[in-house]
Amino acid sequence: MKKVAVIGCGAYMDTGYGCPGEWRCLKAAALGDGKFDKESQVVIFLKCQCPGRNTISNTGMALKLSEIQPEAIYLSSCLVNPKPGCPYITPEELASMLEDKTGIKVVLGTHDYH
């Protein structure tokens, strides 16, 4: 089974803007739906907290502490397609920074559930 990390938008999850929490991402990973190419085990789940300064370092720490290396990092659908958009960073910028820091492929989005 593919092992993955998921980073969600903390503002969306904490306030319920279109997503009551991480269950949609976990469901998509377990079923191999959406952006997941096969059934996947989420070994790391993090929230990006505004303004996102700690997301890169928190991801690095989670990778170190989990002792399980994910094959990919997924930015949640609520982080990739927020309404309104994030005023601090684009998903593409965050993905690039994460890939540079970790050397792990970053996928934009997790699911298409509404």
N, C-alpha and C positions, 0 to 999 in steps of 0.2 A: 504494500500500500504506500502510495506517495505521502511523504510528510511535508507539511506546509506551515508557514506562518501567515497570520492575517493581521493587518493593521486597520482598525476601524476609526471612523470620525467620532471622537468623544462627545463633541457638541450634539451630533445627531442622536447618538445612543443615550446620552444623559437626559435629553429633553424630549425624546420620542418623535422628532421630526421625521416622519415617514418610516422610522425603524425603531421598534421598541427595544432593541438590543441586538446582540450578536446572533440570535437564533437563525436568521436567514442565511448568513454566511456559513454557519456550522452545518445547516441542512444541505446547502449546495455542495459543500466539501464532501460530506458523507455520501451523498448520492452521485457525485460526479457531474452535477448540473452546472449550468452557466459557464463561467470561465474555467472551471475545473475540468481538465481533459480526462480524468478518471477519478474513482473514489479516492478520497484523500483524508488523512488524519491531521487535524490541526494540533500541532505540538506547541505553538506559541500564539497567543492572542493578545494584542496590545491596542490601546486607545491612543490616538493622536490627540493631545490636549492643546487647546489654543494657548499661545500662538504657535505651537509645534516645535519649539526650541529643543525639547528633550527627546523627540521621536527617534532621531538617529542614534543617540547615545543609549536610550532605553532599549532599542532594538539590539544594539551590540551587547548590552548586558543580558538581555533575555536569551540571545544565542549562546552566550557563555554559560549562563546558569542552567539552561534547559538540558545541556549536554546531548541534545538531539539536533543534528544539523538538518534544517528543512531544505528541500530541493528547490523551493520557490517561496517568494514572499508575495502575498496578494494584498493589494490595497482594496479595501471594501468598496462596494458599489456606492455607499453613501459618502465615502471620502472622494471617490472619483467623479461623481455626478451630483454634488451638493446643490441645493436650491435654497437660498442664494449661495453663490460660490464662496469658497474660502478666501478671505482677504489677505492671507499670509503667505500662501505658497500654492503653486499649481500641482496637480497630481504628477505631472511629468517631471517637474523639478524634484519633488520628493522621491519619485522612483529612481531618478538619476543619482541622487545623493545616497540613497540606500544601496543601490548597486555598486557605487564607488566604494562605500564603506565596507560592505559585506562580501562583495563578489558573488552574490546570489541574484538570480534573475527575479525581477519584479514584474508582476502581472497587474494591469489596471482593471479593476473590477472583480466581483465575485459571483454575482447572480443577476438574474433579470426578473426576480419576483417583485410584485407590486403590492 
